[in-house]
Amino acid sequence: MKGMREVFAQALSRYGVTHTRLPVEDLSFCSWMEDSTLKLYENVVQDALEARGIFQKHGLRFTDGFVGMKTMGSDLTLPRLQKSIECAFNISPLRCKSAKTSSLTQESNAPTTSQENLFTVELMVHPGYPSLPDGGGGGCGHGPDDFSKSMDRKHEMDVLMDRSLCKFFRNSGIILGSFCDLIQQPSLQECAEKVHSSCLKCDPLSDPTVINGPDKYN
């Protein structure tokens, strides 16, 4: 939002926050979306592009790519997620607009999260168990809300815990991590060791790097 992004960036910088989200996503294939929803997401992408320079001016860092708006809730399926990730990394056999979109987040020499030749993509998801409508926790301090009670969160969790997704990451050479990894700036060798120790297990329940909190990136 114009005006707010400058204040937001100043506040993050003042309090030592080094990373933020830049939701620039390829929206070239999302026929399942209503036009009004697609228009909303297109505005989000445009706002993010306009905020990019401001974030960089304040030394904020962000991933090179982003996936998650067009695969939220019931819209999340394995084929859609895999294609979105392929486009974000530009590894799909199909031509995607993501190659152009991703380049928009790397136009200048200002900081992103990349180190050496690492290319990072944030995957935004909201997995979880729905809150009970009566007597349960959840919500944002005032009891369960529509989001915390939504079965879409359980649906997302089921999709993300599918073993074939972990195999997809492994076969694509994609290393799962958290924003803590970005702050620590791991080397390529450390990333290689991480993917060897985690993705080979392909067990989301025993590996905290597969699903670790409401929002994920790679």
N, C-alpha and C positions, 0 to 999 in steps of 0.2 A: 504494500500500500504506500502510495507516494507520501513522503513526509515521515511516515512511521519507520521506514527502513533505515533512515539515517539515525534516528533515535535508538532503534533496536541495535544497530551496529555499534554505536557509541557505548551503550549499556553493556554489551557483551565484552567489548574491549576493556572497559573500565573495571569489570569484575573478573578479568582474567580468563574468560571463555574464549577458546581458540578455534573451535569448529562449530559450524552451523549447517543447516540444510539448505541446499539450492535445488529445488524440485524442477529441473529442466528435463522433461521426459518426452520421448518419441510418442506422439499420439496419432501416428499415421495409420494404425490398424486397431480399431476398437469399435467394430460395427455393432457390438452388443450394447453400447451405451446410448442413452437418450441424447438428443441434440442439446438439450439444456445443460446436461451434465458435462458433455464434451466441451461446450462453450465455456463453462466454469473452469475446467481444467486448462483449457487454452489460455485463459486469462491468468491463471496461476503461473503457467510457464512464462508468459510475457512479463509478469511482475518479477519473477525470479531473475530473468535476464536483465531487467532494468536495475535490480538490486545488486547484481554481481560486482560491478565496479565499486560500489559503495562498500561492500563487504571487504573487497580486496584492499581498498584504501585504509581500512582499519585493521589490516593484517589478519582477517578471518580466513579460515581455510574450509574447504568443502570438497566433496567427492567429485570426480570427473564426470560421473553420470548418475542418473537417478531412475529408479523403477518403483512403481507402487500405486500411482493414482488410478490407473485403468484396471488394476487387478485387486481392488479392495472388496472384502466381504464375499458375497455370493458370486461376484465377477471373477474371483480367483479360481483358475483351473490349472492343472499342470501344463497343458499345451500352451495356454496363454502366457503363463509365467515364464516358461522356458523360452518362448519366442521373444518376449519382452527383454529378457536377460541377454539373449543372443544379439538382439538389436543394439542394446546398450553397449555391449562389448564389441559390436560389429563383427561377430563371428558366425552370423547366420548365412546359410547358402542362398537365402533370399535377400534381395536388395532392400535395405531398410533406410528410412530417413534418419536413423539414429546417428549415422556417420556425420551428417551435417549438424544435427542437434548437439552431439557430443563435442564437436569442434567449437561450438559457441562457448563452452565452459573452459576452453583452453586458449583463447585468442591472445592473451597477453602473457607477460612473464611474471605477473603477480601470483602470489602463492595459491596453489590448490593443495590437495593432500598427496599428490603423487610423489614418489621417491624413486630415483633411478628410472627404470622404465615400467614401474608398476602403474596400472590403470585401475582406479577404484570406482565402484558403483554402489550407491546406497540402495538397499532394498527395504522399502517401507511396508511393514506388515503389522497386524494387530491381533496375534493369536492369543487365545485364552479360554477359560471356562466361563460361561455366562453366569452372572450373579443370580441368586435366588430373589424373586420379586418381594418376598416378605421375610424380614429378619436376617437377611444376608448382608455381607459387606459389598464393597464396590462403589462405583460412582466417583464423584469429585468432591467428597466431603459432605454431601447431603443425601446419602443413601444411593441405592442402585438407580442409574439413569438408563435411558434407552440403549446407549452404547454398551454399558457393562452387562446389560441383560440380553444383548443380541446374540442369537445363535450363529451369526456370521463369524464371530470370533472363533467358535469351536470349528466351524468349517475351514477357516484359514489354518488353524492348528493341524487339522487332519491332513490338509494338502501339504503343508510344510514338513510334516513328519513322514511323508511317503518316501520310502527307501529309494525309489527311482529318482527322486530329486537330488539326493546326495550323489548318486551315481552320475547324474547329469553334470553336477558341479565338478566331480572328479574327472570325468571324460573330457570336459571342456577346459580343464586346467584352471578352474576358478577356485580361489582360496577364500574360505569363509572367515570372517573376523568381526570385531566390534570397533566402535569408535575409540576405545582404549588403545587398540592396536595402531590407529592412525596417530594418536597423540604420541605413542612411543616410537613411531616411525621405524617399523621393523625393516631389516634388510631383506633382499631377495632370498638369501640363504635361510634366514629365519622363517620366512614365509614358506619356503619349500619344505622345511622341517615340520612346520605346522600342518600343511596339507597332508604330508605323509603320515603324521600321527593321528589325524582326525578323520579325514574323508575316507581313508581306507576302511575304517570301522563301519561307516555308513549307518550309524546308530544314533538318531537324534536324541533318544532318551538318555544315553550315557555320555554324550558329547556336548558340553555346554556351548561350543562354538557354532553348533548347528542352529539352535534356537535359543536366544539369550535376551529375553525381555521383549517388550512390545514392538520395538523398531529395530530392523536389521539392515545392515549394508554388507556388500562385499566390495 
